[in-house]
């Protein structure tokens, strides 16, 4: 899973989202990250986001390929911010993960409902069957457990595949998760480094205004730069794991009506991520599936 750390890891966007989620409902218990995560944030930025007292507790990374000896460790960062027991899973002993498990295959029954919080940071673009990994991640979550995904949504060099905003929302709605927030993050300018960048942030909804005059080519070319998906989902007592949704444009009478289920997410008490706004930002794909929430996130 080399690209797990090359492209994503833990960025400043992830830390901001985690802190916002913790403010809404405290993060505690058993935490599982999919792969050891390089903390791709420098000291001064961490101080601005997390505070000096948090940074003073951090230890250096000794395990990840691209962060060892020069970055802070994922476990010390997460355990300093939240009251959790931090573990990692990978399909091999690469980078000293605590649990060796191929999440593309059925997981042992004893691991089901074992974790309170999951983080996938650049994982789903590196597997042949991301749907199997997504389903297994839901099996790992206990009732009322939460997951945060931060995944590439661009065709990048070295990626095996990539997923979409609707793909995430349809799955969590079809399986009756309590809440799901899906954001598209768009990096339109080079950052200070490949890991230190700012993004425009948009909220995704399955509801949209159909346009007969949509310029399909211009729509497809409307996203310069690199895009990421940031997703927060919360499992509930009646949530399932293995319901397979149909794509929005192919729903029929035999489909799970996930768009109707997803309507409740618009009314949840979990606040949207927002930041300072710029006057005019073109919507992704020129579609009001997306709502602009701010820039420099």
N, C-alpha and C positions, 0 to 999 in steps of 0.2 A: 504493500500500500504506500508506495513512495510519494504519490501525489497528495496523499493525505496531509503531508506537511509542506510540500512544495507550494501548494496553491492557497490553502486556507489555514489550518491550525487554529490558534486563538488570536483573533485580531481585535483592534479596539472596538469595532462594531459589535463583536460578540460580547465583549465585556460590558459595554453599555446596555445591550439587550438583557444580559443576565442580571445586572444590577436593577434594571427596571422591573424584571420579573420578580426578583427578590423583594422589591418594594411593594409589589402587588400581593404576593404571598411568599413568605419566607421559604428559601430553598434549604432543605435539610435532609438527612438520612443517607442512603446509599447512592452514590453517584457512579455512573459508568460512562466513560468516553470511548468512542470507537477509534482505537489507535491512540498511541501516545501523541500528545499535542504540543507542537512547538509554540511558545508564547511569542508571537510576532509583534511585540509592542515594546518600545524602548522605555527606559526608566522615567524620563520626564513626563511622557504621556501617561504612563501608569500612575504617577503621582497625581496628575491632573484629574484622572478618572476615579482612582481608588483611594487616594490620600496617602500621605507620607507614612502613617502608622501601618498601613497595609503593606507597603513596599518594604518597610524595614524588616518584616517577618519572612520575606521571600528567600528561597535558596536557588542556586544556579542549576540549570538543566544539566543532567549528566547522562541522559539516555537517548534523546532524539538526534537524528543524523545531522540536522541543520541548526540545532540550537545548543548542542552540548558545549558547555564552558563559556558561552557568550550570551545566553538568554536565561530568563528565570524559568523555573520548572513549572509545568502545568499543575502538578499536585499541590505545590506550595501556594500557588496563586489561588486556586479554587478553594483550598481548605482554609486560606486566610480570609477569604470573602464570605464563605458560607459554612455552616455547621454540617459538614458532610464527611463521609469516608470515601475517598477518591480512589477509583480503580479504572483500569483500561482493559480493553479487549482487542485482540487482533487475530488474524488467521494463522499467524506463525509467531515464534518467539522474537521476531524482529522488534527492536527497541524495547525489549524487556516488559512487554505487557503482562498484566497480572493474570489474565485469562486468555488462553489460546482456544479459539473457537471460530469456525467458518460460519458466518451468519447468513451465507447463501444456502445453507443446509438446515434441516430440522434441528432445533436446539433441544438439549436434554430437558425433560419435564421439570426437573428440580430447579432449573434456573428461571422458570416462568414466575412472573410477579415478584422478582427479587430486588428491583431497583426503583428508587424514588425519582431519580433524574437521570436522563440520558443526554449526551451531546455527540452529534455526528458532525465533525468539522472537515469537510472535504473527503467524504467516504463514498458516497453513492455514485460518483463519476468514475470510480475505480473498480466497479464490480460488474460482472456480466448481467446479473439479474437484480437490479436495485429494488424491485418490488418485493423479492424474497427477504432482502435485508430490512426493508421497511416493516414488513409483517412481523419478522422476528424481533425487531426493536419494540414493537407494541406488545409482544408476548413477554418481553423482559420487564416491562413496566408494571408496577403494582397499581391497584385501583387508586385513582387520583394522582398517579405519577405524571410527570411532565417530560417532554422532550424538546430540545432546541436543535434544529438543523441549520447548518450554514454550509451551503453547497453551491458549487459553480453552476451557473445557468447559461454558460457560453460554450461554444465549440473551441476549446483551448487545446494547444499542442500537448499531446500525451494523455488526454482524457479518453476513457473507454466509452463513456456515454454521458448524457446529461438529462436532467429532468426539468419539469415545468411547474409553474405556480398551480395550475389546475390539477396536476397530478397529485400534489400534496393535499390540496383542499378536498378534492373528491374522495380520497382515501379516508381522511379523518372524519369527514361528514358521513360517508357511507357506513363507517364503523361506529358512529354515534359517540364520538369523543365530545366531552363537555364543551371544549372551546378549541379553536384553531385560528391563529393569525398568520397570514402569509404575506411576506414583504419581498418586493423586488428591489435590489440595491444595484444602482448603476454607477460604475466608475467611468467617467468620460474624459479624465485627464490623468497623465502619469503622476504617480505619487512620489514621495521622497525615496521610496524603495518599492520593490514589488509587493511588499507586505504592508507598507505604511501609505495609505491612500484614503481619500475622502469619497463619499458616494452621495448621490441623490437617492432618496428612499420613497417608495411607493407602496401603498396597501393594495392588495389584489382582492377582487370580488368576482364571483361567477356571474353576477348580474351586470349587464352592459346594454348599451343602445346599439341596435343593429343598423349599420349604414349601408344603403344600397350603392353608394358612390365611393366606398372605400378604395383608395389606391393601394392595391395589394402589394405591389412592388415597393412603394414608398413606406408602407407599413412594415414590411420585412426589413427595410434598411434603416429604420428609425432608431436603432439602438447602437450607437457607436461605443467603443471601449469594451469593458468587461462587465458582465452581470453576475450577480449572486442572488440566491434565494435564502432568506432568513425566515424560519418557521418556528412558531411556538405552539405546541398542542398539549392539551390536558386530557388524560384518560378519566373515565368515570366508572361507577359501579356497573352500569349496563353497557359499557363499551365492548365491542368485539375486536377481533384482529384480522379475520380472514375473509371479510366481505370485499369483493372485487368490484369497483365502480366502473360504469361505462362513461366514455367521454361525453362531454356536455352536448356536442352536436349530434350524437348518435343515441341519445336516450329514447327509450320506447316504453311501452306498458309493462315489459318484463324487467325493466331496470330498477335498481334501488334509486329512489327519488332523493339522491343526495343534495341537489340544489335546494330543495325544500328544507332539509335538515340543516343545511349550512346557513340558512337565514338567521338562526338563533345566534350565530357568532357575531352578527352586527350589533346585537343588543347585550352582549356580555359586559360584565363590569371591568374586565381587563382592558386598561387603556392602550390605545395605539402608540407606537413609538413615533415621536415627532421631534423635529429640530428646527433651526432657523430656516426661513423660506426665501427663495429667490423669486423675483417678479414673474418671469415667464420660463416655464420648463415644459417641453413637449412630452406628452404622455407616451409611455412605451407602446409600440405597435399602433400608435394613434388611436387608442381605444380607452373608453371610460371603464373598462375592467379595472383600471388602475387609478388610484387617487394619490396625488402628490402630497407628501407629508413633510418635505424639507430637504435641505442640502447640507453639505459639509458634515455628514453623519459619520 
